[in-house]
Amino acid sequence: MDQPQYLLLMAVIQEQDLDSATKAMQGIGASLTYLSSAGGFLGRRNATLLVGLPADKLQDSLSVLREACKQRV
C-alpha cells in the first residue's frame, strides 16, 4: 500500500499578510506555523511560513498564497 507523499513548503511573506495567508492556508487544510523574521530592503518585518501539505495540494497552496499576499514597493 502506497503512503501519501507530504511536502514542506517555506514561504517568506510580509508581516502585514500573515493573518490572511494563515487563514487561507488553513482553509485548504494545510498545517502551518510561522517564524518572525526581518531583513531585506529597509529592514521590513517578515514572517516565514512553514507549511505541511499533501503533495497534490501544492498548486492550490501557491495560488492561495498569491491571492492572500500583496506586493508592496
TORSEGU-689223 format. One record per residue (C-alpha): x, y, z. Coordinates in steps of 0.5 Angstrom, whole numbers, plus 500, padded with zeros to 3 digits. Example, Ala and Ser with C-alpha at 12.3 -4.5 7.8 and 13.67 -1.06 7.14 Angstrom:
  east  north   up
   525    491  516
   527    498  514
END
This chain:
  east  north   up
   500    500  500
   503    507  498
   504    512  503
   501    519  501
   507    524  500
   507    530  504
   511    537  503
   514    542  507
   513    549  504
   517    555  506
   515    562  504
   517    569  507
   512    574  507
   511    581  509
   508    581  516
   502    585  514
   500    579  510
   501    574  516
   493    574  518
   490    573  511
   495    568  509
   495    564  515
   487    564  515
   487    562  507
   492    556  508
   488    553  514
   482    554  509
   485    549  504
   487    544  510
   495    546  511
   498    545  517
   503    551  519
   507    555  524
   511    562  523
   517    565  525
   518    572  525
   524    575  521
   527    582  519
   531    584  514
   532    586  506
   530    592  504
   529    598  509
   529    592  514
   522    591  514
   519    585  518
   517    579  515
   514    572  517
   517    565  515
   511    560  514
   513    553  515
   507    549  511
   506    542  511
   501    539  506
   500    533  502
   504    534  495
   497    534  491
   496    541  494
   502    544  492
   499    548  487
   493    550  491
   497    553  496
   501    557  492
   495    560  489
   492    562  495
   499    565  498
   499    569  491
   492    572  493
   493    573  500
   499    577  500
   500    583  497
   506    586  493
   509    593  496
   514    597  494
END
